[in-house]
Amino acid sequence: MARVRLNDVTKRYEDITAVNEMNLEIEDGEFICLVGPSGCGKSTTMETIAGLTKPSEGTVHIGDTDVTKLPPKDRGVSMVFQNIALFPHMDVYDNISFGLRLRKYDTEEIDARVDQASDIVQLEGMLDRMPDELSGGQQQRVAIARAIVRDPDVFLMDEPLANLDAKLRVHMRTELQRLHKQLDTTIIYVTHDQAEAMTMSDRIAVINAGELQQIDPPLVCYNEPVNLFVAGFIGSPSMNFVDGELTEKGLATDHFDLEFDVDGLELAPGDAVTMGIRPEDIYPTAQSTTLPSSSAGIDATTDVLEPMGDEIFVYLTLDGSSAETMTSTEASTASNQLQMSVDPDSAIDEGENITVVLDRSKVHLFETASGDAVAHGIETVSKPNADRASAKVEAEAEADAGGRHE
């Protein structure tokens, strides 16, 4: 196992900055996912750790060693790529042992390591098969076993499940979690699939445009996103956003008003604020009595229903318009739309006029100009984590000072 640290790592390609001043610290034995949209810099960050790419600025440490200028073979890392890249003319045993044979390991050591790795990834009885005789999941297991036999300090995995079908991806996610527990080693995993990031990792590092946006446990990123980008990227379906203006009584939007105590916010009436609410936190008004803090009713019209088996996604319009009257771009970005998630046995039809309520304890507020989070939950206004922690420290300091004066 090894700790990995990136200090102010920047990577430029002529006039393009792929990674910008990345500071990242990964603990021994941690499973961390680098997640973000295509082109955000997550794979470049991975390649910089591996030594496949040299940073323009900054340093990379693995354990206590500065590896910034070391070649990949001397960094104690193993990589598993999206493209499995097995040697088609070699059987499973030869594919797994290839790196060890290059390093002149003796036959007994190679056999022991291959047997151990094949047992971990459940390839027993397949060592004499050729790659074209294996399924996609079995081929990916061979690639993982090839990485395991090197006994690396750090595993680097760059979207290794992207080419598998949906059912196999879910199965392999479970296998990778078992592998992490069994090997108890550091794993850095790159993906654009947030489901993979949410289900497998100890922490998620959300990256956008080459910059680290947030690094926290999955549920913290989900429940307390630090800005609009993280809020919109983490979660499927995506969080609903409605632009409005802060008033002395709460938030005023084009379609509804939301009342709450604004005294705890570091904003003033008249400031532009974006409200965020996840689909599962919007309810038909009949369920308002079950909520810890329900908003006033909001009139809406059901537009499209998407039955998903265990739930139904309901697209709502707030002014009676329909997606049929808008272009696809207008429909996907319209501020007069909300998406709601309801139970599969809910009696809701398309084109129905209904009233919905918001769970105020799950409403998020963001400053529109900066995109930074202002509050997570407005039942009683709360501040984002860093501000809350700072306020707690200040309060404790004041209490200590008061005690000394007494």
N, C-alpha and C positions, 0 to 999 in steps of 0.2 A: 504493500500500500504506500501511497505517497500523497502529500499535500501539493496542490498546484496553485501557483499565484501568477497572475498577470498584472504587471505594474505599468500603467499608462501606455498600453500597447496600441500603436497606431499603424495601420497599413494603407499605403497610398499606391495607386496605379496611375501614374501621370497626374491627370487632373481629377481623378476619382478617389475619394477616401472610403475604402471598404470597411475599415474598423477605425473608430475614433476614440482615442484615450480610454481604452478598455481597462478597467480595474476589476479584477475578479479573483476571489479566493475560495478554493474548493478544498474541503477538509478530507483527511484520510478516510477512506472507505465510503465516501459520499457518492450517491447516484444523483448527478445533476444533469438537467436537460437544458440545452441552448435552443430556444424556440423563437420563431419569428417568421414573417413572410419571406417569400423568395427574394433573394438579393439583399437581405438585411445585414449580412456579414457573419452569420453564424458558422458557416463552413470555413470561411477565412480564419475565424478565431480558432476553430478546431485545427486547421492546417498549421497555424502558427504554433500551437502547443505541440503538434507532432514534429515540427521542424521541416515540413514540406514547403512552408512559406516563411521568409525572413521578415520580421517586423521592420517598418521604416523607423519607428521609435519605440522605446520601452523595452522591458525585460520580461522573460518568462523563467519561472523557477519551478522545478519539480523536486519535491523534498527540500533539502537544504542547498541544492545545486542550481546555479544559474546556467540554464541550458540554452540561452538565447542563440549562442553561436555553435552549439553542438549539432552534428548531423543526426537524422532520425534514429539511426541504429544505436546511438549511444545515449538515448534519452530514457530508455526503460519503458517504452510505450508500445502498445499493439493496436492496430487499427482494423476495423471492419467497415467496409464501404457499402454503398447502395448497390453497386454492381458487384456481384459475388466474386467474379473473376477466378474461378477454379481452373486448374490446368486440365483440359479435356482429355489428354492422353495419359493422365495419372489416375490411379485409383484413390479411394478416400484416404488410405493410410499414407500414401506418398504425398498427397496434397497437404495433409495435416503436418507431416514431419518435414516438409520441404525446408523450412527455415532452420530447423535444428540440424539437418544434414549439411546445409551450407556453412553452419558454424562449427562443423566437425565434432558434434556430440557423439559419444560412443553408442553403439547399437543398443546396449541394455538400457541406457538412460533414455534414448529415443522411444524404445518400446514402452517403458514405464510411463513416460509422459503422454504418449499417444493413447495408451489404455486408459489412463486417468481422465484425459480430456474427453475421449469418446464416451466414457461412462457418465461424465457430467452432463453432456449434451444429448445423451441417449442415442448413440450411434452404434451400440453393440451389435455385432453380427453384420455390419455394413462396410467394414474396413476394406474389403476386396471389391467393392462395387465401383463402377465408373460414374462420373458426374451425371452423364445423361440417363443413368438408371435411377436417379434420385428425384424426389419431388422438390419443389421450390423451397419448402421449409427445411428439408433435409440438407439441401445444398447450403442454405444459410447456416445451418448448424455446423457443417464442415468448416465454413469460413470462421465461425466463432471458435471452434476447437483449434483451428490453426493459430488463432490469436492466444488462446489459453495456454498452449504448450510452451510458449515463450516465457511464461510466468512473469508478466510485466508488472510494473508498479502502477501503471494507469492504462485502462482500456479506453480507446477513443472509437466511438461508433457514429458514423455519418449516414443517417437515414437508412439503416440496414434493413428495415422492413418495408420500404417504400414500394418495392416491386412485387410484393406478395398480395394475394387476394385478401379481402376484408376479413373473412373468417380466420385465415391463417395468421394474419397480423395480430388479431386478438389473442390467439393461442401463443404466438411467439412473444407477445408482451409479457404473458405470465411466465414463460420459460426464462426470459431475461431477468425478471424479478427473482426467480428461484436461483438463477446463476449468480446474481449479485450477493444474495444471502450466503450461498455456499462458498464463494470465493472470498467474500468479505474484502473486496478491493475497490479502488476508486474507478468510477465509470463516468465519462463525459459523453453525453448522447445528444446528437444534433437531430432535430426534427422540425417540420412545419406543422405536424399533426398534434394539435393541443391535447387530444385524447391520450396519446402516448405520453405526453409530458405530464398530464394530470395524474395518470394512473401509476406511473413507474417511478417518478423522481422523488428524492428527498427535498430538493429545491428546484425551482424553475428560474432560469435567467432569461428574461424577455428582452429581445434585441430588436431595434428598429433603426434603419438608416445608419448602421454601424455603431450605434450607441446603446449602452445598457440602460434599459428603462426601469427594471425592477428585478431583484433577486430575492425570492422568498419561498416558503413552502407553498405547494399548489393551492391550498384553500385560502391562504392569505392573499395570493394574487387574485383569486376569484372573488373573495369577499371584500377585500380592501385594496383595490387597484390604485396605484399612485397617480395615474393620469388617464386621460381619455383613450390613448392608444392601448394600454394594457386592458382597460375595461372593455374595449371593443374587440380585442383580439382573443382574450381568454374567455371561454364559454361558448357553447353551441346549443341553441342559436345565440347569436350575438346579443349583447345588451342593447335595449332601446335607449335612444337619446332624444331629448326634446329641449330645444333652446328656449330660454326665457330671460326674464329680468328680475333681479332681486328687489323686493319691496319691503316695507316695514312689517308686513304681515307674513311674508314668505316668498313664493315664487309665482310670477305671472307669466303665462305662455299665451300663444295665440288661441289655444283651444280649451284650456282649463287653468284654474288657480290652485295652488297648493300652499296651505297655511302651516307654518311652523315657527318656532322661536329662532329669530335671526341674530340674537345678541351674541351667541357664541361664535359667529363666523367672522373671519378677518376680511370681510367685504362690506360694502356700503350699499344702501338702496340705490338702484339705478345701474349697478354693475351687471354685466352680461354673465349669465350662469347657464350651464348645461346640466339638465337633470338626466340621470341614468337609472334605469330600472330593468331588471332581468325578466324575461317572459314568465318564469315560474312565480314571480312576485306580484303579478297582476291577477285579479280574481273577479268573477262575476259578483255583483253587489250582494247576492244572497249569501255569500260566504264571508261577508265583512265582519260578522260577529265572532268568527273564529280567529281573527287577526289580532295581534297584540296592539296594533295602532293603525287603524284604517283611515285612508284619506276620504274626502268627500267623493260622491259619485261622479263619474265622468261618462258622458253620453258618447256612444260609439256605434258604428255599424260593422257587422262582420263582413269581410270581403272574401277571403279564401280560407278553406279549412284543409289541413294536412294531417290526416290520421297516421300516427306512427306506431300503433299497436298499444303501447303502455301509456300514451298520451296523445293529445290532439293539439297541433299548433294552429292558433286562430289569428289571422291577420285582421287587424281592426283599422278602420279609418275614422278620424275624429270630426270630419265635416261632411259626411255623407257621400264623399267622392269614392270612386272605385278605381282599382288598378287598371280596369279596362279602358278608362278614359285618359290614362297617362302612358307616356313612353316607358320602356323598361327601366331606363336610367332614372326618370322622375319617380317611378314607383319604388325603386330600391333606396332612394335617398330622401323621399318625402318626409317632412317633419310632421305631417298629419297622420302618420301611421304608427301603430304599436303592434307588437307581436305578443300574444298571450299563450300560455300553456295550460291546458285543462285536462281533467280526467277523461279517459276514453268513453265513459258512459254519460258524459255531459250532453244534455239536450240542446244543442246549438246548431242553427242552420245558417247557410250563406245568405247574405242580404238581410239579416235580422238586426233590428235596432235593440241594443242592450246597454246596460249601465255597468261599468266596471269600477273597481277601487284598487288603489295601490297599497301595498304593505309599507307604511311609512318607515318602519324600522329597517327596510331594505332599499330605501331610496338613496342614491348617491348624487352628490353635487360636485361639479367641476367648474373651475373658473374658465370661461370660454376662451379668453385671450391666450392664456398660457397652457390650458389643458390640464393643469394640476388639480388633484383632488382637494376638495374643501371639506367635505363631510361624508361619512358612511353611516347612513341612518339618521333620520330627522325626527324620530319620535321624541328624542332629546338630542340636540345637536351634539355630535362628536367630531373630533378632529382626526385627520389621518395619523397613522402610527407615530411618525417622527415628532409631530407637534404634540401628541398626547404624552409621549415619553418626556419631551422637553418640559411640558407644563408640570408633569409629576415631579421632575427633578427640582424645578423652581419652587414648587409648593413645599417639598421636603426641606429645601434649603431655608425657606422663610420660616418654617416651623421650628427648625433647629436654632435659627437666629433668635426667634421669639422666646424659645426655652432658655437660651443663654441670658437674654436680657432680664428674664424673670428671676 
